[in-house]
């Protein structure tokens, strides 16, 4: 009944006006449905840092702007008045756009799931080893799935054309040789992809790990399919190929735990009262919130020609706190020594021979060749050098 009524209306209007009307109605209906959906999501979302409806609204809102109108338009294309060949072309274009829009919705759905995992496994914890493991795996899986969705979308669009489908059937006979050629041409890309896959699941590095690479200290900021971004302590970024972490050695300070030991070295005189400084070191650590109360050791670790070496060993929850704790201990121990034992800093000793001291003699070492010269006309008896008359 409705179809017959629409046919009567289409005959009563010029074909171009009717087609524009169908396009306008499809657009209005599509955007109306989109606003209803987003309105419901806004109604049920809350103002917390995370909610499922808020995440859906954030990621799905933009794809819905084109997916819902295209879906409605695809349903209304048969009601347009034009030649069959034009109807087929318009229908093909709308279908392709709809496939691309649907791929965008799938990518948004992956991001919604990622938000949920990020909320469940929060990195802002003292011991976040499990969270870093899951986030590293999730990041690699997300990027792989997005790349897979894009490839599948392109394949579906191309296979919708008869000529491309026939061409693909003909190329199947040479797929073996083509695979070998592509393998040689893209071996580095494949190596990087496999290295990324290995890193995601064996996890020599993870997101937010503290690394020392190429002499630089920093945190892993991002792991992509081909490279790793290291956020260095002074806010520079070090970009390394992902297979670097498979082939070369590096330091990972948070592989199993973020806890770390820090050291401070002091060089003092042999007469230094070590026990007195050990008590001050203990007091400083107990007064600092940076110390995690695991390790507290002050030892004489070496004796050199003029000084002894003191090593203050302390522990902290992570490398950042360890660095701040070392600076705090070093500064305050030097201040304590300077205030209470200023004579205990390294000094140089000069010892005269016993016989010369008993005889009351003084030993003078010649300082230059001029002081050892025999008296000449240019030298007076006091040894003072006079200018030559020549």
C-alpha positions in Angstrom: 0.0 0.0 0.0 2.7 2.4 1.0 4.8 1.4 -2.0 2.0 2.1 -4.4 1.4 5.5 -2.8 5.1 6.4 -3.1 5.0 5.3 -6.8 2.1 7.7 -7.4 4.0 10.6 -5.7 7.1 9.9 -7.7 5.1 10.1 -11.0 3.6 13.4 -10.0 6.9 15.1 -9.5 9.9 15.7 -11.8 12.4 12.8 -11.3 15.2 15.1 -10.1 13.0 16.7 -7.5 11.8 13.3 -6.3 15.4 12.0 -6.1 16.5 15.0 -4.1 13.4 14.6 -1.8 14.3 10.9 -1.2 17.9 11.9 -0.4 16.8 14.7 2.0 14.3 12.4 3.8 17.0 9.7 4.2 19.4 12.2 5.6 16.8 13.7 8.0 15.7 10.2 9.2 19.3 9.1 9.6 20.4 12.1 11.6 17.2 11.9 13.7 18.0 8.3 14.6 21.6 9.2 15.4 20.5 12.1 17.7 18.1 9.7 19.5 20.9 7.1 20.0 23.4 9.7 21.3 20.8 11.4 23.4 20.1 8.1 25.2 23.8 7.6 25.7 24.2 11.1 27.2 21.2 10.4 29.5 22.7 7.3 31.0 26.3 8.3 31.2 27.7 9.7 34.4 30.4 12.3 35.2 33.0 9.9 36.5 36.4 9.5 34.9 35.1 6.4 33.1 31.7 4.9 32.2 30.7 2.6 29.4 28.1 5.0 27.9 30.6 7.8 28.0 33.2 5.7 26.2 30.6 4.6 23.6 29.5 8.2 23.1 33.1 9.4 22.7 34.2 6.8 20.1 30.9 5.9 18.3 29.4 9.4 18.0 31.4 10.5 15.0 31.0 7.2 13.0 27.3 7.3 13.6 27.1 10.7 11.9 27.6 8.9 8.5 26.7 5.3 9.2 23.0 5.8 10.1 22.2 8.2 7.3 24.0 5.9 4.8 22.1 2.9 6.1 18.7 4.7 5.7 19.8 5.9 2.2 20.7 2.4 1.2 17.2 1.2 2.1 15.6 4.1 0.1 17.7 3.9 -3.1 15.1 1.6 -4.8 12.5 4.4 -4.4 14.6 6.7 -6.6 13.4 7.4 -10.1 16.1 6.9 -12.7 17.4 4.4 -15.2 18.3 0.9 -13.9 22.0 1.4 -14.8 22.1 4.6 -12.7 20.2 2.9 -9.9 22.9 0.2 -9.9 25.7 2.7 -9.8 24.2 4.8 -7.0 23.5 1.6 -5.0 27.1 0.4 -5.5 28.5 3.8 -4.3 26.2 3.8 -1.3 27.2 0.2 -0.4 30.9 1.0 -0.6 30.5 4.1 1.6 28.4 1.9 4.0 31.1 -0.7 4.2 33.7 2.0 5.0 31.5 3.5 7.6 30.9 0.1 9.2 34.6 -0.5 9.3 34.9 2.8 11.2 32.3 1.5 13.7 34.3 -1.7 14.2 37.5 0.3 14.9 35.4 2.4 17.4 34.2 -0.7 19.1 37.8 -1.9 19.6 38.6 1.5 21.2 35.6 1.1 23.5 37.0 -2.3 24.6 40.4 -0.7 25.1 39.0 2.0 27.3 37.3 -0.7 29.5 40.6 -2.6 29.9 42.5 0.6 30.6 40.0 1.5 33.3 40.1 -2.0 34.8 43.9 -2.2 34.8 45.0 1.2 35.8 48.7 2.1 35.6 48.5 4.5 38.5 49.5 1.9 41.1 52.6 1.3 43.1 53.0 -2.2 41.7 51.6 -2.2 38.2 53.5 -5.1 36.6 50.3 -7.0 35.7 48.7 -3.8 34.2 51.8 -3.1 32.1 51.7 -6.7 30.7 48.1 -6.5 29.7 48.4 -3.0 28.2 51.4 -4.0 26.1 49.5 -7.0 24.7 46.3 -5.1 24.2 48.1 -2.3 22.3 49.7 -4.7 19.9 46.4 -6.7 19.4 44.4 -3.4 18.8 46.8 -2.2 16.1 46.8 -5.7 14.5 43.0 -5.8 14.5 42.7 -2.3 13.0 45.1 -3.2 10.2 43.2 -6.5 9.6 39.8 -4.6 9.5 41.3 -2.1 7.0 42.7 -4.9 4.8 39.4 -6.8 4.9 37.4 -3.7 4.0 39.6 -2.9 1.0 39.3 -6.6 -0.1 35.5 -6.5 0.2 35.2 -3.3 -1.8 37.5 -4.6 -4.5 35.7 -7.9 -4.8 32.4 -6.2 -5.2 33.6 -5.3 -8.8 33.2 -8.1 -11.3 36.4 -7.2 -13.2 38.5 -7.3 -10.1 36.9 -10.6 -9.0 37.8 -12.2 -12.4 41.3 -10.7 -12.1 41.8 -12.2 -8.7 40.7 -15.6 -9.9 43.3 -15.4 -12.6 46.0 -14.3 -10.2 45.5 -17.4 -8.0 47.6 -19.5 -10.4 50.6 -17.3 -9.7 50.1 -16.9 -5.9 53.1 -19.1 -5.0 55.6 -17.1 -7.0 54.0 -13.8 -6.0 54.2 -14.8 -2.3 57.9 -15.5 -2.7 58.5 -12.2 -4.4 56.5 -10.3 -1.8 58.3 -12.1 1.0 61.7 -11.0 -0.3 60.5 -7.5 -0.9 58.9 -7.1 2.5 61.2 -9.2 4.6 62.1 -6.3 6.9 58.5 -5.3 7.4 57.6 -9.0 8.1 60.6 -9.2 10.5 59.4 -6.1 12.3 55.8 -7.5 12.5 57.0 -10.8 13.9 59.3 -9.0 16.3 56.3 -6.9 17.5 54.3 -10.1 17.9 57.1 -11.7 19.9 57.5 -8.6 22.1 53.7 -8.4 22.8 53.6 -11.9 24.2 57.1 -12.7 25.5 57.4 -9.1 26.8 61.0 -8.2 27.2 59.6 -4.7 27.3 56.2 -3.3 28.2 54.4 0.0 28.2 55.8 2.3 30.9 58.9 0.1 31.5 62.1 2.0 32.5 64.9 1.2 30.1 68.5 2.2 29.5 69.1 2.0 25.7 72.0 3.5 23.8 73.1 5.2 27.0 69.8 6.9 27.5 67.4 6.5 30.4 63.7 6.7 29.8 60.2 5.1 29.8 58.5 3.1 27.0 55.8 5.5 25.8 54.5 3.6 22.7 55.0 0.2 21.0 53.9 0.1 17.4 54.0 -2.6 14.8 57.4 -1.3 13.5 59.1 0.8 16.2 59.2 1.7 19.9 59.1 5.2 21.3 61.2 5.8 24.4 60.4 9.0 26.4 63.8 10.1 27.8 64.0 11.8 31.2 64.6 15.2 29.6 61.5 14.9 27.4 63.3 13.9 24.3 62.0 10.9 22.3 64.2 8.1 21.2 62.7 6.1 18.3 64.1 2.5 17.8 63.1 -0.2 15.4 61.1 -2.9 17.2 63.5 -5.7 16.2 66.3 -3.8 18.1 64.8 -5.2 21.4 65.1 -8.7 19.9 68.7 -8.5 18.6 70.6 -6.2 20.9 71.1 -6.1 24.7 69.5 -3.3 26.8 68.7 -2.7 30.5 65.1 -3.1 31.8 64.9 -1.7 35.3 61.2 -2.8 35.7 61.3 -6.3 34.2 59.9 -8.0 37.3 59.5 -5.1 39.8 60.1 -1.4 39.9 62.1 -1.6 43.2 65.8 -0.6 42.8 68.9 0.1 44.9 70.7 3.4 44.9 74.3 4.3 45.9 76.1 7.4 47.1 79.9 7.4 47.3 81.9 9.6 49.7 85.7 10.0 49.9 87.1 11.0 53.3 90.3 10.9 55.4 91.6 7.8 57.1 90.8 9.3 60.5 87.1 9.7 59.6 84.6 8.4 62.3 82.5 6.0 60.2 80.1 4.9 63.0 79.1 8.5 63.6 78.2 9.1 60.0 76.4 5.7 59.9 74.0 7.0 62.6 73.3 10.2 60.6 72.7 8.1 57.4 70.2 6.0 59.3 68.4 9.1 60.6 68.2 10.7 57.1 66.6 7.6 55.6 64.0 7.2 58.3 63.1 10.8 57.9 62.6 10.5 54.2 59.3 9.2 52.6 61.4 8.3 49.5 63.0 5.3 51.3 61.0 2.1 51.1 62.7 0.6 54.3 64.2 -2.4 52.6 68.0 -1.6 52.4 70.1 0.7 54.7 73.8 0.0 54.5 76.9 2.2 54.9 80.2 0.5 54.4 83.9 1.2 53.7 84.2 -0.3 50.3 87.8 0.7 49.3 91.0 2.3 50.7 93.1 4.4 48.3 96.4 6.2 48.8 95.0 9.3 50.5 91.3 8.5 51.2 88.9 5.8 52.1 85.7 5.2 50.1 82.4 5.0 51.8 79.4 3.5 50.0 75.9 4.4 51.2 73.4 1.8 49.9 69.7 2.5 50.0 66.5 1.2 48.4 63.4 2.9 46.8 60.2 1.9 45.2 61.2 3.0 41.7 64.1 4.5 39.8 62.7 8.1 40.0 62.4 8.0 43.8 65.8 6.3 44.0 67.4 9.2 42.1 65.8 11.8 44.4 66.7 9.8 47.5 70.4 9.6 46.4 70.5 13.4 45.9 68.9 14.0 49.2 71.3 11.7 51.1 74.4 13.0 49.3 73.6 16.7 50.0 72.7 16.2 53.7 75.7 13.9 54.5 78.1 16.4 53.0 76.4 19.2 55.0 76.7 17.0 58.2 80.4 16.3 57.6 81.1 20.0 56.9 79.4 21.1 60.1 80.5 18.4 62.5 83.7 16.9 61.0 85.3 19.5 58.7 88.8 18.1 59.3 87.8 14.7 58.0 87.7 15.7 54.3 90.6 14.4 52.2 93.9 16.0 53.0 97.4 15.8 51.7 100.2 15.1 54.2 103.9 16.2 53.9 106.4 14.4 56.2 110.0 15.6 56.8 112.9 13.2 57.4 113.5 12.5 61.1 117.2 13.4 61.1 116.6 16.8 59.4 113.8 17.6 61.8 116.1 16.8 64.8 118.9 18.9 63.3 116.6 21.8 62.7 117.3 21.8 59.1 114.8 22.7 56.3 114.7 20.8 53.0 114.3 22.8 49.9 113.7 21.1 46.6 115.1 23.0 43.6 112.3 24.4 41.6 114.1 25.2 38.3 117.4 24.8 36.5 118.2 28.5 37.2 118.3 27.9 41.0 121.1 25.1 40.5 123.4 27.1 38.3 127.0 27.9 39.6 127.9 31.6 40.2 128.6 33.4 37.0 129.1 37.1 36.2 125.4 37.2 35.7 124.7 35.8 39.2 125.6 37.5 42.4 126.5 35.7 45.6 123.0 35.7 46.9 121.9 33.6 43.9 119.8 36.3 42.4 119.8 36.3 38.6 120.9 39.6 37.0 120.3 40.6 33.4 123.0 39.8 31.0 125.1 42.7 29.6 125.3 41.0 26.2 
